[in-house]
């Protein structure tokens, strides 16, 4: 994975975030000073505001009983740097479960990170960490009265820690010090789309889509490279934004997290397949001792992009999401990132 990201800054920030999530998952903050500044501040919707390494470690320690299964999956990773400052965002999906030898009793939760970093002696460290819980399902009793969980009747489900007007990484640092490869740029188009959708910021969507951007009603292999919508599609900013706004209200906090699947190129066009798996949306929310150790896939998101030679930018001209029968792929519990583009766990 480190070889995928272009730019030393982006690679190091990715590694630092992986270490941070690993520490939280494993309840081991022995090397926390490798990733946090001494004056680091955290704003967690679950655990509150804390400043200073010792206070942060206490706040982020798992508050419940010892668990038999501990999983965390990083998705939609973005990092941008300018000089000695950087911003980084990502989604995370987690499972904490008890296993009594017959059944598993899972607590499933996921959320969004929006972080700031500074470079200290050549090393990127987190100076501010913000986290918004997006969902909490299953055995929430494990953290009841210890975490602030979701109130589905409230906007964002809780007091929001992340403000898209302030924390959008592409707005905080419009011009990254380090260029990106084409594969990064194309996968990142969906991360931008997800950010716009999940934060109800459709004006941002116009910055990376074509004027006639449309959402395709269905996936058709035969028109893979066509940029012509049909009568069933949603076409243009007005139709697309109206449709997405109607969907935005169905949940307190939206979270469109996807994996990197594969990319096809043809001249100045590209198609990216990006699998999505939502453990908390499985039918009847049933998890057993077999599938709890798997990565699930419930839909395939497809991004269609064109390269604009005038602006030197890849833009999304079409988007499609195709629900599929749930697929479970075996993966080790300590797998923090799973992407088909790299053959699985990293």
Secondary structure, DSSP 8 states (H G I E B T S, - for coil): -TTTS-SHHHHHHHHHHHHHHHHHHHT--TTGGGTEEEEEEEEETTTEEEESHHHHHHHHS--SS--SEEEEEEEEEEEEEETTEEEEEEEEEEEEEEE-SS-EEEEEEEEEEEEEEEEETTEEEEEEEEEEEEEEEE-GGGTTTTS----TTSGGGSS-S--HHHH-HHHHTSS-SS---HHHHHHHHHHHHHHHHHTT-HHHHTTSEEEEEEE-SS--GGGTT-----TTSEEHHHHHHHHHHHHHTTSSS--------EEEEETTEEEEEEEE--GGGSGGG---TTGGGEEEEEEEEEEEEEEETTTTEEEEEEEEEEEEEEEEEE--TT---EEGGGTEE-
